[in-house]
Amino acid sequence: MKASTLLLPFLSLTLATATPVLPVSPSWAQTRFQGDEQVSIQVYQKASPAVVTIRAGNGNGSGSIISPDGLVLTGEHVVSGFRTVQVITQTGARYTARVIATDRQRDLALLRLENVQGRLPTLPLASREGIQVGQRVFAIGSPFGLSGTYTTGILSRIAPNGDLQTDAAINPGNSGGPLLNSRGELIGVNRAILSPGSVGGNIGIGFATSILNAQEFIAQNRNNPGPAVATRPEARPNLPNAQGVRLGVALDPETLTVREVEPNSPAEAIGLRPGDRLLAVNGRPLEDPEELRAFLDRRPRAMVLTVARQGRVANVLIRF
């Protein structure tokens, strides 16, 4: 309080002797931001009201509202094992959402918000012409729980299976959120980052499921009553171990969840730990431990392992 009292006379004097400030004309205010900067601002203002934070147990993720009555598109790993989750909009409104469909291979899930009043803001879906390598892209999500976080980059690559690669920063909590083009259209669902070491950490290579690969999933399941998934699986005793050759993990053969990690193994070196779930090798989804065993039996020099942990996904580079 004493410091504030001393500053008040100085502030009064400064304001009294300063050059009068003229009102800002609307035309100047509208042209303060030009070119790419203005595009970025417009995309965020248009899209962010339709981006939500998803809370599933102790994990956080993001999602996109794609219909005004409360249909939300997100990642399967964000809601894996849950019948219902909590969804929070940019205005702070909270909804219970039912999981009505999942696609583990493409890492997609559809949610239906309950007790929606009125029409919700939505994200339009891009066409094939709206998805081109080299275009500017924009990601909105809740990395580390910071809802409404906005990052930009370019579309770096389109994989043969249609998956998108970008250098826009994608971090834990962005999973399931939108990747957008400069028209504010949804071009992909953010799902993973490439991490050269332990799970986590962004090096500028992120991946998203193309909206073109999601459109059939949406059309087939948007009217499902739900819930469409089982409750989170309980650990089962005496399950046979699936020992990954040269990797050093024991897996639950039904869920591909890591049960044990051998000391001084490649798995320990990259930071795998019990509870992690193995999703894919070199972008190819894993359906059972034998697929991992067969791949490792070929004695590769390196591999990219897609791992889910507590509602987020990372691609981890392993060198043997």
N, C-alpha and C positions, 0 to 999 in steps of 0.2 A: 504494500500500500504506500510506503514512503517513497519508493522509486517512482511509482505512477504519479504521485503528487508533484514531484520535481519535474517530470517530463511535460506536464500539461501546459505550463506557460510557454515553453519552447515550441510546442506543437501549435499553439494558438498564434504565436508570432510568425511562424513559418507560413501558416495558412493565410494570414492577413496580408503578408507582403509578397506572396507568390503571384505570378501571372495568372489571371483568371482562366479557369479551365472551361473551354467551350463544349457544349453538348456534342456528343458523337452522332453524326448523321447516320441514318439507317443504311444508306448506300455504302458508306465507308465500312461499317461493321460487317456488311455482307461480303466485302471484297478483301478483308484482312488476310484471309487464307486463300491461297491460289493453288491451282494445279493438283498435284498428287496429295498435298496436304488437305485440300478441301475434299477430295474424294475419300480420304481416310476418315475424316470427320463425318461425312455423310453416311458412309457404310456403318460406322459405329452407331450413329443416332438411329438409323433405320433398323438395324439388326438386333442391337443389344436388348430391347424390351422382350424379344422372343427367346432369349437364352436363359437357361435356368441352372441352378445348382441342385445336385442330387446327393442326398445323404442315405447311404445304405449301410447300416451298422456303424462301424468306426471309419468307413471309407467315404471319401467325397469324390464326386465327379461332376460332369456337366451334361447338358442336353439341349435340344432345340424343339420348340413348340412348332409343329407342322400343320396343325388344324386348329381353328378357333374354338372348337369344343373341348380341347385339352389333350390331343395326341402328341406325345413327346418321343422323339428319336434320340437314342443314346447308344452306348457301347454295352455289349453283353457282359464284359468283365466288370463293368461298373455296378451291375445289379445281380451278378451271378449268385444263385442260391436264395434269392429273396423273392417272396410273393408280393410284398408291398415295400415302398420306399417313401422317403419324404422329399418333396420338390419345393424349392424356394425360388420365386420369380425375382426379377430385378427390382420390383417395387417392395419386396419383403413379404409378399403374400405367400402363405404356406399351404401346401396341398398334400394329402395322401394320394399316392399313385399306385395303381395295380400294374404289375408286369404282365402284359398280355401276350407277348411273343418274344422269342430269343432266337438268334442264329449265331452259334458259337464260331462256326467256320469263318464267317465274315465279320464277327465281333459287332453284332447289331442287336438292339433290343427296342421294343416299343412299350411305352407306358401310357396308361390312361388316367388322367387326373380326375379325382372324385369331387363332386359338389362344386363344379365350375359355375360361376354366376356371370352371365354376359359372354361376350366374345373376347378371346385372348389374342394378343398380337402373334403373328406367325412369320416363319421364314419361307420364302418361295424356293422351290427346288430348281436347280440349274438344268439346262439341256446339255447335250453333248457339245454344242457349239460354245457353251459358256465355260468349258473346261479345256484349257490349252497350256502346254508347257511354256514357261516364260512369263505368264501373266502374274500380276500382283495378287496375293492372297492375304486373307485376314482371319485370325483366330480369336475367338472370344470364349472365356471359360473362367473357372475358379481354381487356378493353380494355388496349392497350399491353402485353400479356403478363401482366397482373395477374389471374391465374385466380381464379375464385370471386367476382368483383366483383358487387355487388348494387345495383340502383337501382330506384326506384319512381316511379309517376306515374299517369296516367289514360289510358283509351282515348279519344282526342280525336275520332276520326272513323273511319268505315268508308266507303271509296271505293266508287263504283258497281261496280268490278270485284272488290270484296271485300277489297282491301288495307287494312291497319290503320295508323292514324296515332296516335302517342303522344308525350307530353312526357317520358316516362322517359328518362333520359340513356343514349344509345347512342353509343359511341365506337369508333374503330378497334380491332378485335379482338373486338367484340361481334357482328360479322357472323356469321350462321348460328346464333347462339345463340337460346335460347327467350325468348318473351314469354309470361307466365303470368297466369292469373287468380287470385283469392283462394283458390281451391280447390287451387292448385298444378297446374292443368291447362294443357297447352300450347295456346295460342290462336294463336300466330304464330311465324314464323321471322324474326328481325331481319335487315334487309338494308341499310338506307341511312339517311342523315341529310340534311336540307336545309341547305345551307351557302351563304350569300349571296356569299361571295368565293371564294378558292382552295379546292381540294379539301381537306376536313377541317375540324374545328371544329364543336362542337355548339351549336345555338341553341335547343334544346328542341322540335324537330320531327323525329321519327324515323318510319321506316316498316318494316312487317313484312308478309310474305306470310301471309295467313290460313291457319290449319290446315285450314279448310274447303276451300280451293283446293289443298291439298297431299294430301288424303286419297286421291284417285283416283291421283295420282302414286305414292304409297306402295304402294297396293294392287296396282298394275300391275307394280311393279318390285322388290318386296321379295324375290322369289326369284331375281332375276337372278344369274348366276354372276359377272359382271363380269370384267375391267374394261370400262367402257362408253364410255370417251372416248379420244381419240387423245392422243399425247404432245404436249407444248407445241409449238405451231407455230414453225418456224424462219422467220426473215426471208427473203422471196423477193426477188431483185433484179428491177429493171425492171418492177415492178408499176405499172399506171397510177394516177396520183393521182386521188383523189376530192376535189376542192376545194370545201369548204363555203362557199357564198356568204355573205359578210359575217361568217363565223366565223373563217377563217384557219387551217385545218388541212388536212393531207394525210393520207389514211387508207389503210391496207391494206384493199382492198375485200372480202377474205374474212373477216377477223377484226374489222374496224372498230377496229383499233388505230392510235393516232396515230403517224405516222411523222415529221411535221414540223409545227412551229408557227411561223407568220409573226410577225416582230417587229411590235410595236405593234398587234396584232390583238385582237379580243375574246377569242380563245382564250388569248392570252398574258396578258391582263388578269385572267382568272379563274384562272390558274395551271395550265392544261393543259400537259402536256409529253410528249415521245415516250415511248411505252410505255403510256400511258393507253388504256383501252378504252372506247368509247362504247356504252352499253347501251340507253338509252331517251331519248326527248324527251317531256316533259310526261307521264311515266308510260307512254308507249306504246313497247314494245320496238322497237328498230331491227334490221332484218334485213339491210339493205344500204345503202351510202352514198347511193343515189338517194333513199331515203326522207328522209334528212337534207337533201339538196339541195332536194327538193320542198317541205319544210316551210320552209326558209329563203327560198325563192323567193317565199313569201307575205309576206315582210318583216314578221315579227312584232316587236312592241315588246319582248317579253321571252320567255324560255323557261326551263324547268327541264331541265337536261341531267344524266342519270344516268351517272356515270363510275366505272369500276373502276380501282384502283391498288394493286398489291402486296397482293392479297388482301382489300381493303376497298372499300366502295362509298360514294359520296356523291352527293347531288342538289345540283347547283350552279345557282344562280339567275343568269341572264345577262340584262342589260338592254342594248338596242341604242340 
